[in-house]
Amino acid sequence: MISKSPSVDTNSRSIIRRLKNEGFELVGIRGSHHKFKKDGQTVIVPHPKKNLPLGTARSIAKMAGWL
C-alpha cells in the first residue's frame, strides 16, 4: 500500500507568506535566496520561483517544522 505524504505547497510566494504569518522574520537576501529566522530556526527560500521542485519544497517545510 502506498502512503500519501501531506501535500506541500511548491509556490515560493505562498511559502514566504506562511513563514511570515507564523512569525518568521526576513533577516537577509543573497541573490534570489531569502533567509528567515524565528527562535534560532533558519529557513532559506529561493524567490521568486513559481514552482519549486517538490524535494526543495519538502526540505523547506521540514526546516520550518511543518512536516
C-alpha contacts under 8 A as a table, 3 or more apart, distances in Angstrom:
res1	aa1	res2	aa2	distance
8	V	54	L	7.60
8	V	57	A	6.61
8	V	58	R	6.40
8	V	61	A	7.43
9	D	14	S	7.37
9	D	15	I	6.84
9	D	57	A	6.82
10	T	15	I	7.51
10	T	50	K	7.52
10	T	51	N	5.17
10	T	52	L	4.96
10	T	53	P	6.91
10	T	54	L	6.47
10	T	57	A	5.45
11	N	14	S	5.58
11	N	15	I	6.33
11	N	49	K	6.90
11	N	50	K	5.04
11	N	51	N	4.94
11	N	52	L	6.21
12	S	15	I	4.98
12	S	16	I	6.08
12	S	45	V	6.92
12	S	46	P	6.94
12	S	47	H	5.90
12	S	48	P	6.44
12	S	49	K	5.73
12	S	50	K	6.09
12	S	51	N	7.00
12	S	52	L	6.82
13	R	16	I	5.24
13	R	17	R	6.23
13	R	47	H	7.32
13	R	48	P	7.04
13	R	49	K	7.72
13	R	50	K	7.36
14	S	17	R	4.92
14	S	18	R	6.13
15	I	18	R	5.18
15	I	19	L	6.21
16	I	19	L	5.05
16	I	20	K	6.24
16	I	45	V	7.47
17	R	20	K	5.24
17	R	21	N	6.19
18	R	21	N	5.01
18	R	22	E	6.19
19	L	22	E	5.18
19	L	23	G	6.52
19	L	24	F	5.29
19	L	25	E	7.94
19	L	36	F	7.83
19	L	64	A	7.70
20	K	23	G	5.21
20	K	24	F	4.98
20	K	25	E	6.36
21	N	24	F	7.37
23	G	38	K	6.63
24	F	36	F	5.71
24	F	37	K	5.28
24	F	38	K	4.83
25	E	36	F	5.18
25	E	37	K	5.39
25	E	38	K	6.50
26	L	29	I	7.99
26	L	34	H	6.97
26	L	35	K	5.81
26	L	36	F	4.44
26	L	37	K	6.65
27	V	34	H	7.92
27	V	35	K	5.74
27	V	36	F	5.61
27	V	37	K	6.64
28	G	34	H	6.10
28	G	35	K	5.19
28	G	36	F	7.31
29	I	32	S	6.96
29	I	33	H	5.70
29	I	34	H	4.61
29	I	35	K	6.06
30	R	33	H	5.37
30	R	34	H	6.69
32	S	46	P	5.59
32	S	47	H	5.30
32	S	48	P	6.87
33	H	44	I	6.36
33	H	45	V	5.52
33	H	46	P	4.30
33	H	47	H	5.86
34	H	44	I	5.59
34	H	45	V	5.22
34	H	46	P	6.21
34	H	47	H	6.70
35	K	42	T	7.01
35	K	43	V	5.89
35	K	44	I	4.52
35	K	45	V	6.56
36	F	42	T	5.73
36	F	43	V	5.17
36	F	44	I	6.23
37	K	40	G	6.38
37	K	41	Q	5.48
37	K	42	T	4.61
37	K	43	V	6.41
38	K	41	Q	5.20
38	K	42	T	6.79
41	Q	63	M	7.55
41	Q	64	A	7.44
42	T	63	M	7.15
42	T	64	A	7.73
43	V	60	I	6.52
43	V	63	M	5.85
43	V	64	A	6.30
44	I	60	I	7.14
45	V	60	I	7.03
46	P	49	K	6.65
49	K	52	L	6.32
52	L	56	T	6.34
52	L	57	A	6.08
53	P	56	T	5.33
53	P	57	A	6.33
54	L	57	A	5.08
54	L	58	R	6.08
55	G	58	R	5.13
55	G	59	S	6.14
56	T	59	S	5.07
56	T	60	I	6.27
57	A	60	I	5.14
57	A	61	A	6.19
58	R	61	A	4.96
58	R	62	K	6.18
58	R	67	L	7.90
59	S	62	K	5.10
59	S	63	M	6.24
60	I	63	M	5.08
60	I	64	A	6.17
61	A	64	A	5.11
61	A	65	G	6.15
61	A	66	W	5.06
61	A	67	L	5.96
62	K	65	G	4.99
62	K	66	W	5.77
62	K	67	L	5.11
63	M	66	W	7.74
